[in-house]
């Protein structure tokens, strides 16, 4: 579904990604792990079109999307849940969800809301409340629900467990696993490398803008280098 070839990107003169190549098959959950500053968020931003590539290519379902605007990529089915949630605090929960469906036909919005409320019942209970009044975990659910309203074919998740209590981390990863079981294609970035690798079909390790390791999630969980560097074992 996704084929990234020799992708590089810069912030001014500072290189952030250096000839990154990776692939994601339809229905796969692929994890991307690495230290802070390794380039993980930059890679997601390039895939969603927010950050430009300086060289290399991104092909999605056989189509070159390297230079497409972010809006066009959403139309293609590439949707990102950004780091830090970034919900619209002054708008209600339901208004935030409606924004996620801005490219969908109006007739689909009702069914989309029902699906999100079934997945996250707490959002249904708070649908008329301002998003800024939600807890951190509830805002993460809202950010994820907002992305799902667009019916993504490729879901980019950037640090979905950041800053959450362990119980909520388990709940969020449970939802991600359920999406995987429903054949949603996912690229997952999370500092909780152990949890990410445990549910990943395959994974890549990014170090200073380059792919250092790749393999099945279970293989990287057992890799001594990964255990020492990212799992604290």
C-alpha positions as CSV (number, residue, x, y, z in Angstrom):
1,X,0.0,0.0,0.0
2,X,2.8,2.5,1.0
3,X,6.2,2.5,-0.6
4,X,8.8,5.0,0.7
5,X,12.0,5.1,-1.3
6,X,15.2,7.0,-0.3
7,X,13.2,9.7,1.4
8,X,15.1,12.7,2.8
9,X,13.9,15.9,4.4
10,X,15.5,19.0,6.0
11,X,14.6,21.8,8.3
12,X,16.6,24.5,6.6
13,X,20.1,23.2,6.4
14,X,19.6,20.6,9.2
15,X,18.9,17.1,7.8
16,X,16.0,15.3,9.6
17,X,15.6,12.2,7.3
18,X,18.4,10.6,5.3
19,X,17.4,8.2,2.5
20,X,14.7,6.4,4.4
21,X,13.1,3.4,2.7
22,X,10.2,1.4,4.1
23,X,7.0,-0.3,2.9
24,X,3.6,-1.1,4.5
25,X,1.3,-3.8,3.1
26,X,-2.5,-3.5,3.1
27,X,-3.9,-4.3,6.5
28,X,-0.5,-4.3,8.3
29,X,0.3,-2.6,11.5
30,X,3.9,-1.3,11.2
31,X,5.6,0.3,14.2
32,X,8.4,2.9,14.0
33,X,10.5,3.2,17.1
34,X,13.5,5.3,18.0
35,X,14.9,7.9,20.4
36,X,13.6,11.5,20.7
37,X,14.9,13.5,17.8
38,X,15.4,10.4,15.6
39,X,13.1,11.8,12.9
40,X,9.9,9.7,13.6
41,X,7.5,12.7,13.7
42,X,9.2,14.2,10.7
43,X,8.6,11.1,8.7
44,X,4.9,11.1,9.5
45,X,4.8,14.8,8.6
46,X,6.4,14.1,5.2
47,X,4.0,11.2,4.6
48,X,1.0,13.5,5.4
49,X,2.4,16.3,3.3
50,X,2.9,18.8,6.1
51,X,6.7,18.7,5.8
52,X,8.2,18.7,2.3
53,X,10.6,16.0,1.1
54,X,13.9,17.2,-0.2
55,X,14.5,14.0,-2.2
56,X,13.1,10.5,-2.6
57,X,9.6,9.4,-3.2
58,X,6.3,8.3,-1.5
59,X,4.0,6.1,-3.4
60,X,0.6,5.2,-2.1
61,X,-1.5,2.5,-3.7
62,X,0.8,2.8,-6.8
63,X,0.4,6.6,-7.1
64,X,3.3,9.0,-6.5
65,X,2.0,11.4,-3.8
66,X,5.4,12.9,-2.9
67,X,4.4,16.4,-4.0
68,X,0.6,16.3,-3.2
69,X,-0.8,18.8,-0.8
70,X,-2.0,17.5,2.6
71,X,-5.7,17.9,1.6
72,X,-5.2,15.8,-1.5
73,X,-3.5,13.1,0.6
74,X,-6.5,13.0,2.9
75,X,-8.6,12.5,-0.2
76,X,-6.4,9.6,-1.1
77,X,-6.9,8.1,2.3
78,X,-3.7,9.1,4.2
79,X,-4.8,10.5,7.6
80,X,-2.6,11.5,10.6
81,X,-3.4,11.7,14.3
82,X,-0.9,14.3,15.4
83,X,1.4,14.2,18.4
84,X,-0.2,16.1,21.3
85,X,-3.8,15.5,20.2
86,X,-4.4,19.0,18.8
87,X,-8.1,19.0,19.3
88,X,-10.1,22.3,18.8
89,X,-10.5,23.1,22.4
90,X,-13.4,25.7,22.1
91,X,-15.5,23.4,19.9
92,X,-17.6,20.6,21.1
93,X,-16.7,16.9,20.9
94,X,-19.2,16.4,18.1
95,X,-18.0,19.5,16.2
96,X,-14.4,18.1,16.3
97,X,-15.7,14.8,14.9
98,X,-17.6,16.6,12.1
99,X,-14.4,18.3,11.1
100,X,-12.8,14.9,10.6
101,X,-15.5,14.1,8.0
102,X,-15.2,17.3,6.0
103,X,-14.3,15.4,2.8
104,X,-17.0,12.7,3.3
105,X,-20.5,12.8,1.9
106,X,-23.1,14.3,4.3
107,X,-25.1,11.0,4.2
108,X,-22.1,9.2,5.8
109,X,-21.7,11.4,8.8
110,X,-24.4,10.0,11.0
111,X,-23.1,6.4,10.6
112,X,-19.6,7.6,11.2
113,X,-20.6,9.3,14.5
114,X,-22.4,6.1,15.6
115,X,-19.2,4.1,14.9
116,X,-17.0,6.5,16.9
117,X,-19.4,6.6,19.8
118,X,-19.6,2.8,19.9
119,X,-15.8,2.7,19.9
120,X,-15.5,5.5,22.6
121,X,-18.7,5.6,24.7
122,X,-17.2,8.4,26.8
123,X,-17.3,10.7,23.8
124,X,-21.0,10.0,23.3
125,X,-21.6,11.0,26.9
126,X,-19.6,14.3,26.3
127,X,-20.6,15.0,22.8
128,X,-22.0,18.5,23.7
129,X,-19.1,19.5,25.9
130,X,-16.1,21.6,24.8
131,X,-13.1,19.4,23.7
132,X,-10.8,21.5,26.0
133,X,-12.7,20.2,29.1
134,X,-11.8,16.6,28.4
135,X,-9.0,14.7,30.1
136,X,-5.8,13.9,28.2
137,X,-7.0,10.4,27.6
138,X,-10.4,11.5,26.3
139,X,-8.7,14.1,24.0
140,X,-6.6,11.3,22.6
141,X,-9.8,9.3,21.9
142,X,-11.3,12.3,20.3
143,X,-8.2,12.9,18.1
144,X,-8.3,9.3,17.0
145,X,-12.1,9.4,16.4
146,X,-11.7,12.6,14.4
147,X,-9.2,10.8,12.1
148,X,-11.5,7.7,11.8
149,X,-14.4,9.9,10.7
150,X,-12.5,10.4,7.4
151,X,-12.5,6.6,6.8
152,X,-8.7,6.4,6.3
153,X,-7.0,3.7,4.2
154,X,-3.7,4.5,6.0
155,X,-3.7,5.7,9.6
156,X,-0.6,7.5,10.9
157,X,-0.5,7.5,14.7
158,X,2.0,9.9,16.3
159,X,2.6,9.1,20.0
160,X,-1.0,8.1,20.9
161,X,0.0,7.1,24.5
162,X,2.1,10.2,25.3
163,X,1.4,11.6,28.8
164,X,-1.4,9.1,29.6
165,X,-1.8,7.0,32.8
166,X,-1.0,3.3,32.4
167,X,-4.7,2.3,32.4
168,X,-5.4,4.7,29.6
169,X,-2.4,3.6,27.7
170,X,-3.7,0.0,27.8
171,X,-7.1,1.3,26.6
172,X,-5.7,3.2,23.7
173,X,-3.5,0.3,22.6
174,X,-6.6,-1.9,22.9
175,X,-8.4,0.3,20.4
176,X,-5.4,0.3,18.1
177,X,-5.3,-3.5,18.2
178,X,-9.1,-3.6,17.4
179,X,-8.5,-1.3,14.4
180,X,-5.7,-3.7,13.3
181,X,-8.0,-6.7,13.7
182,X,-10.5,-4.8,11.5
183,X,-7.9,-4.6,8.7
184,X,-7.0,-0.9,9.1
185,X,-3.5,-0.2,7.8
186,X,-1.5,1.6,10.5
187,X,1.9,3.2,10.9
188,X,2.4,3.6,14.6
189,X,5.0,5.9,16.3
190,X,5.1,5.6,20.1
191,X,7.8,6.1,22.8
192,X,6.3,3.0,24.5
193,X,8.4,0.8,22.2
194,X,7.5,-2.4,24.1
195,X,3.7,-1.9,23.6
196,X,4.2,-0.8,20.0
197,X,6.4,-3.7,19.0
198,X,4.1,-6.2,20.8
199,X,1.2,-5.5,18.5
200,X,3.1,-4.7,15.3
201,X,3.3,-7.1,12.4
202,X,6.6,-5.5,11.4
203,X,8.7,-2.6,12.7
204,X,11.5,-0.3,11.8
205,X,14.1,1.4,14.1
206,X,15.0,4.9,13.2
207,X,18.3,6.4,14.4
208,X,19.4,9.9,13.5
209,X,17.2,10.0,10.5
210,X,18.1,6.6,9.1
211,X,16.6,3.1,9.3
212,X,18.9,1.1,11.5
213,X,16.9,-2.1,11.9
214,X,13.8,-3.7,10.6
215,X,12.0,-7.0,11.1
216,X,8.9,-8.5,12.6
217,X,7.7,-6.9,15.8
218,X,8.4,-10.0,17.8
219,X,11.9,-10.3,16.4
220,X,12.8,-6.7,17.4
221,X,11.3,-7.2,20.8
222,X,13.8,-10.0,21.3
223,X,16.7,-8.1,19.7
224,X,19.4,-7.4,22.4
225,X,20.2,-4.0,20.8
226,X,16.6,-2.9,20.8
227,X,16.1,-4.2,24.4
228,X,19.1,-2.2,25.6
229,X,18.4,1.0,23.7
230,X,14.7,1.3,23.7
231,X,13.1,-1.2,26.2
232,X,15.3,-0.6,29.2
233,X,16.1,-4.3,29.6
